[in-house]
Amino acid sequence: MTDITIGGVYAVGVPIVLVIILIEVLITNWRNQSYYKHEDSFCTAGLLAGNIAVGLFFKGGTLALHAYLYQFRIINLDGILSVWAIWLLTFVLIDFIFYCYHRTSHRVRFLWAVHMSHHSSEKMNFLVSFRQAWFAPISKIPFFMCLPVAGLDPTIIAVAGVISTLWGILGHTQIIGNLGPLEMVFNTPSHHRVHHGSNDQYIDKNYGNLLIVWDRVFGAFEPENEAVKYGLVNNVETFDPIKITFMGWVSMVEDIKSCVGFREGFNKVFGPPNTRTRGGSF
């Protein structure tokens, strides 16, 4: 349906991302702002490496699953919409499904154990966007498999997903202020700074990736009204990507061991994380 490929998106997007990171580093150094920390950046690299390794292992299987499910699509969109209308619909639906996945990842403990590594940095910069959970490519599968069933082409889903991911990088910065009217519709850096805040009023707010309208509609929006304290409620106190990846799981297993009855154990896994389990430590 299109000549746009994942490789083409990366070929254009990766150099742009590297340039904006370099610009941010130069600007913050010139202003003597400590937005980057060597240990934190190396930790991000370790988390990203694990995420890429898992993603590469499952990517082919995920695309094959989408292709299989596409055979059972409910609506044949090719016969109803133009190519560009399908692209637009794909971006919107990917963003909505991501919103559902992201919000659930904050409200279900075992998914939070996966996702918390992304929030483990006490810094906020473009590089933090690459602080991705090792097992996120797996945890996303049950959520996004509904898209091909709805009639969206698996190839377009894959390409639009990469583009949406690249957009998400732009929200992780402190050097971009309020963007005026764009704040009403899009998930801007100001909105995403709130999402990474551990301030009481910022916790579990602004889940959107491309659009902020979902948060406004479903009551999870919070404007950036005060300085953001970045990181977890209980910070990890380590730069070891392996410890950060598994500490949420270790804490959950320890809690399960002390449970009395199935119901209590079930709640420890599928219930919301509480104040204590908003972080972790070894």
Helices and strands as residue ranges (DSSP letters): H 6-30, H 38-70, G 77-79, H 83-107, H 109-115, G 116-119, G 126-130, H 136-139, H 141-144, H 146-149, H 154-169, G 180-184, H 189-195, G 200-202, H 213-217, H 241-257, H 262-270, G 276-278
